[in-house]
């Protein structure tokens, strides 16, 4: 996948709506999970 300027979030941009499932089976709906507050999302790819 190539990276382009139009894919980059900038100051005051809204985080795109995505769903992530943890290894325990919990589904995170972002950015709703952090509604009204700051949050940090760490994505770990694991092994190649």
VMD Tcl script that builds the backbone (N, CA, C; Angstrom):
set m [mol new atoms 144]
animate dup $m
set s [atomselect $m all]
$s set {name element resname resid chain x y z} {
  {N N UNK 1 A 0.848 -1.169 0.000}
  {CA C UNK 1 A 0.000 0.000 0.000}
  {C C UNK 1 A 0.897 1.237 0.000}
  {N N UNK 2 A 0.592 2.170 -0.849}
  {CA C UNK 2 A 1.386 3.386 -0.888}
  {C C UNK 2 A 0.780 4.454 0.012}
  {N N UNK 3 A 1.638 5.315 0.527}
  {CA C UNK 3 A 1.212 6.394 1.412}
  {C C UNK 3 A 1.173 7.689 0.615}
  {N N UNK 4 A 0.078 8.411 0.736}
  {CA C UNK 4 A -0.023 9.697 0.061}
  {C C UNK 4 A -0.438 10.759 1.063}
  {N N UNK 5 A -0.235 12.009 0.714}
  {CA C UNK 5 A -0.596 13.125 1.585}
  {C C UNK 5 A -2.073 13.109 1.940}
  {N N UNK 6 A -2.949 12.704 1.049}
  {CA C UNK 6 A -4.380 12.742 1.330}
  {C C UNK 6 A -4.801 11.711 2.375}
  {N N UNK 7 A -3.961 10.721 2.696}
  {CA C UNK 7 A -4.257 9.730 3.723}
  {C C UNK 7 A -3.858 10.180 5.119}
  {N N UNK 8 A -3.100 11.238 5.223}
  {CA C UNK 8 A -2.548 11.671 6.496}
  {C C UNK 8 A -3.553 12.529 7.260}
  {N N UNK 9 A -3.724 12.233 8.559}
  {CA C UNK 9 A -4.553 13.078 9.407}
  {C C UNK 9 A -3.775 14.322 9.785}
  {N N UNK 10 A -4.465 15.444 9.867}
  {CA C UNK 10 A -3.838 16.698 10.232}
  {C C UNK 10 A -4.518 17.227 11.494}
  {N N UNK 11 A -3.991 18.293 12.037}
  {CA C UNK 11 A -4.565 18.916 13.222}
  {C C UNK 11 A -6.043 19.204 12.996}
  {N N UNK 12 A -6.849 18.850 13.984}
  {CA C UNK 12 A -8.302 19.060 13.969}
  {C C UNK 12 A -9.071 18.130 13.033}
  {N N UNK 13 A -8.399 17.200 12.341}
  {CA C UNK 13 A -9.108 16.216 11.522}
  {C C UNK 13 A -9.807 15.216 12.424}
  {N N UNK 14 A -10.938 14.724 11.987}
  {CA C UNK 14 A -11.635 13.677 12.730}
  {C C UNK 14 A -11.006 12.331 12.424}
  {N N UNK 15 A -10.939 11.473 13.456}
  {CA C UNK 15 A -10.427 10.127 13.256}
  {C C UNK 15 A -11.466 9.336 12.466}
  {N N UNK 16 A -11.067 8.562 11.469}
  {CA C UNK 16 A -12.039 7.812 10.664}
  {C C UNK 16 A -12.740 6.725 11.489}
  {N N UNK 17 A -13.971 6.401 11.127}
  {CA C UNK 17 A -14.733 5.351 11.792}
  {C C UNK 17 A -14.155 3.983 11.423}
  {N N UNK 18 A -13.672 3.249 12.440}
  {CA C UNK 18 A -13.173 1.892 12.212}
  {C C UNK 18 A -13.554 1.003 13.391}
  {N N UNK 19 A -13.600 -0.299 13.146}
  {CA C UNK 19 A -13.841 -1.288 14.198}
  {C C UNK 19 A -12.617 -2.183 14.301}
  {N N UNK 20 A -12.143 -2.391 15.523}
  {CA C UNK 20 A -10.994 -3.258 15.774}
  {C C UNK 20 A -11.401 -4.302 16.805}
  {N N UNK 21 A -10.966 -5.527 16.627}
  {CA C UNK 21 A -11.248 -6.589 17.584}
  {C C UNK 21 A -9.961 -6.977 18.290}
  {N N UNK 22 A -10.005 -6.971 19.628}
  {CA C UNK 22 A -8.815 -7.323 20.414}
  {C C UNK 22 A -8.637 -8.838 20.427}
  {N N UNK 23 A -7.504 -9.290 20.945}
  {CA C UNK 23 A -7.256 -10.726 21.019}
  {C C UNK 23 A -8.189 -11.428 21.995}
  {N N UNK 24 A -8.825 -10.639 22.879}
  {CA C UNK 24 A -9.792 -11.214 23.819}
  {C C UNK 24 A -11.206 -11.224 23.251}
  {N N UNK 25 A -11.387 -10.676 22.040}
  {CA C UNK 25 A -12.684 -10.688 21.391}
  {C C UNK 25 A -13.494 -9.416 21.571}
  {N N UNK 26 A -12.975 -8.440 22.326}
  {CA C UNK 26 A -13.683 -7.172 22.525}
  {C C UNK 26 A -13.559 -6.331 21.258}
  {N N UNK 27 A -14.669 -5.785 20.790}
  {CA C UNK 27 A -14.663 -4.940 19.603}
  {C C UNK 27 A -14.661 -3.472 20.006}
  {N N UNK 28 A -13.667 -2.747 19.514}
  {CA C UNK 28 A -13.542 -1.310 19.748}
  {C C UNK 28 A -14.122 -0.590 18.546}
  {N N UNK 29 A -15.007 0.348 18.793}
  {CA C UNK 29 A -15.529 1.212 17.735}
  {C C UNK 29 A -14.844 2.568 17.893}
  {N N UNK 30 A -13.947 2.876 16.968}
  {CA C UNK 30 A -13.221 4.138 17.049}
  {C C UNK 30 A -13.795 5.127 16.055}
  {N N UNK 31 A -13.909 6.386 16.391}
  {CA C UNK 31 A -13.442 7.051 17.589}
  {C C UNK 31 A -14.447 7.043 18.746}
  {N N UNK 32 A -15.580 6.375 18.602}
  {CA C UNK 32 A -16.620 6.378 19.643}
  {C C UNK 32 A -16.114 5.905 20.996}
  {N N UNK 33 A -15.139 5.011 21.016}
  {CA C UNK 33 A -14.602 4.470 22.265}
  {C C UNK 33 A -14.037 5.573 23.163}
  {N N UNK 34 A -13.524 6.634 22.541}
  {CA C UNK 34 A -12.912 7.727 23.292}
  {C C UNK 34 A -13.759 8.999 23.250}
  {N N UNK 35 A -15.024 8.855 23.028}
  {CA C UNK 35 A -15.915 10.009 22.889}
  {C C UNK 35 A -15.781 10.977 24.062}
  {N N UNK 36 A -15.463 12.226 23.735}
  {CA C UNK 36 A -15.365 13.271 24.747}
  {C C UNK 36 A -14.054 13.320 25.501}
  {N N UNK 37 A -13.092 12.476 25.134}
  {CA C UNK 37 A -11.800 12.500 25.826}
  {C C UNK 37 A -10.688 12.098 24.854}
  {N N UNK 38 A -9.466 12.264 25.307}
  {CA C UNK 38 A -8.305 11.882 24.522}
  {C C UNK 38 A -8.097 10.380 24.617}
  {N N UNK 39 A -7.483 9.803 23.609}
  {CA C UNK 39 A -7.165 8.389 23.648}
  {C C UNK 39 A -5.943 8.084 22.802}
  {N N UNK 40 A -5.294 6.989 23.121}
  {CA C UNK 40 A -4.130 6.532 22.368}
  {C C UNK 40 A -4.421 5.115 21.899}
  {N N UNK 41 A -4.168 4.864 20.645}
  {CA C UNK 41 A -4.366 3.537 20.063}
  {C C UNK 41 A -3.011 3.026 19.603}
  {N N UNK 42 A -2.595 1.902 20.133}
  {CA C UNK 42 A -1.338 1.281 19.743}
  {C C UNK 42 A -1.673 0.024 18.951}
  {N N UNK 43 A -1.248 -0.007 17.707}
  {CA C UNK 43 A -1.485 -1.169 16.854}
  {C C UNK 43 A -0.181 -1.930 16.701}
  {N N UNK 44 A -0.208 -3.189 17.056}
  {CA C UNK 44 A 0.973 -4.039 16.961}
  {C C UNK 44 A 0.712 -5.098 15.896}
  {N N UNK 45 A 1.488 -5.087 14.869}
  {CA C UNK 45 A 1.287 -6.009 13.759}
  {C C UNK 45 A 1.621 -7.447 14.123}
  {N N UNK 46 A 2.578 -7.651 14.990}
  {CA C UNK 46 A 2.986 -9.011 15.330}
  {C C UNK 46 A 4.065 -9.490 14.375}
  {N N UNK 47 A 4.068 -10.784 14.106}
  {CA C UNK 47 A 5.073 -11.358 13.213}
  {C C UNK 47 A 4.708 -11.140 11.764}
  {N N UNK 48 A 5.703 -11.152 10.907}
  {CA C UNK 48 A 5.474 -11.026 9.473}
  {C C UNK 48 A 4.905 -12.287 9.023}
}
mol reanalyze $m
mol bondsrecalc $m
mol representation Tube
mol addrep $m
